[in-house]
């Protein structure tokens, strides 16, 4: 749980912060997983940002612990995933008990073409890894620094920051992102509505060790039926790194409930998250485990505990003008299915690449409106689904279990029909513009003695990547030349399994891989020579016949509101 900053680096940090004050393109408020992800993506795209957080240090709480396969794919493209895999533990499934008897066992098994499974990692560890990542890229978290106020005009945002010393600083930036949680100052200052409600029940969380003999890697949900058949009491345990360690949540017993007439835990009326007052002890947690656990267990090693409330709310829009909100500042909901942090990370990645294009003057500001268009429907769906699952359980979902798991893994998030999604092309069952770009295995080169995945090809490429699939050398060469005419786009050729070895373009600037295992063809269903554009956030932006490469890419850039006075201009298509 170190701070990720090398010893003796104070002078370097001071110089770095001073540098940020003169070159800041984006101010990010809030250094949780969402704010850190936004900073990571912006830095990866070459955009300077400052990241401030009012807390003096990371909180040592295992709040958000579930990491979805889709989030791991995004972190893979960033180059962060290996560190996460080494720190996390696998989440293999969930055991469901009612009245002490096992009712169901949900195996969290992904299809073989999905590169990652579900994982569990305490939030403080997620934040540590992200913080170290952005520090290596030149951005440090300015701890104890609070956003006091801001105003915006046509040309930028003027923010007032308060340093740990109490001194105020006025900062002028082009854009501001509020990742400052459920009680967001940014959201309130923007005047965004935050409609929803709160669950009446209070809960308690604890990070403890249980010595039961239940299988490792499985979450536990154990409940008791009330006299009317409803769920009367429930215990939920999520495995964490460490032998027998879990994050446990349960309803707060009456003896720990707030006294009548006590002041509300949230002055702004948003009752969500841990509170700072009441702290349950190990005995309080043990009493619930004694009553509800499917196996006898002695608890020990309490690291932290808290009382918390759950609300469900979402903003009416994800930003206004040059200021945006992401994560809990935009949407809150029950923790069912570990959707919150992961949805926020996708918010950040969606917004960051668009901001990067606009900041670099490679796209017009109109592009930023698509952040709300694409992400708010996703937030609305997640809020509705988690509220439903909190009341009825995931097993009550009417869809087949495979679809339910893919949705929980956030692999079905898509933007079909949106302003950035090109026209459908090819079989209707094939991945279409707006869908997640599937990963695939079995890509080879003449030099490497091992096959690679598509994620290996995309890793480290921050912009849009044009995948050109086919077997005719002349056709591929022409498509590659058309793609190269659009500066800022990276072209990659994927040869069909039966293509001649000389089929790829001869230019060394165009990498060539062979679909040796036929996995790309099976998953993308090209049906012939086909091009695909993969967006920086891993969604498909376009799908087209290779003979129409120039027109398709011109249409894509028009959808991105690309300025014609930049290197992205196509000299062939006016």
Beta strands, then each sheet from edge to edge (+ up, - down):
strand 1: 26-29
strand 2: 49-53
strand 3: 66-67
strand 4: 89-90
strand 5: 93-98
strand 6: 101-107
strand 7: 119-120
strand 8: 141-143
strand 9: 146-152
strand 10: 157-162
strand 11: 168-173
strand 12: 175-178
strand 13: 194-198
strand 14: 203-210
strand 15: 218-225
strand 16: 231-239
strand 17: 245-251
strand 18: 273-274
strand 19: 299-309
strand 20: 311-315
strand 21: 319-320
strand 22: 323-325
strand 23: 331-332
strand 24: 443-444
strand 25: 465-470
strand 26: 490-495
strand 27: 511-515
strand 28: 530-534
strand 29: 540-545
sheet 1: 8+ 2+ 1+ 12+ 22+ 21-
sheet 2: 3+ 7- 4+
sheet 3: 6+ 5- 15- 16+ 17- 14+ 19- 18+
sheet 4: 9+ 10- 11+
sheet 5: 13+ 20- 23+
sheet 6: 24+ 27- 26- 25- 28+ 29-
end
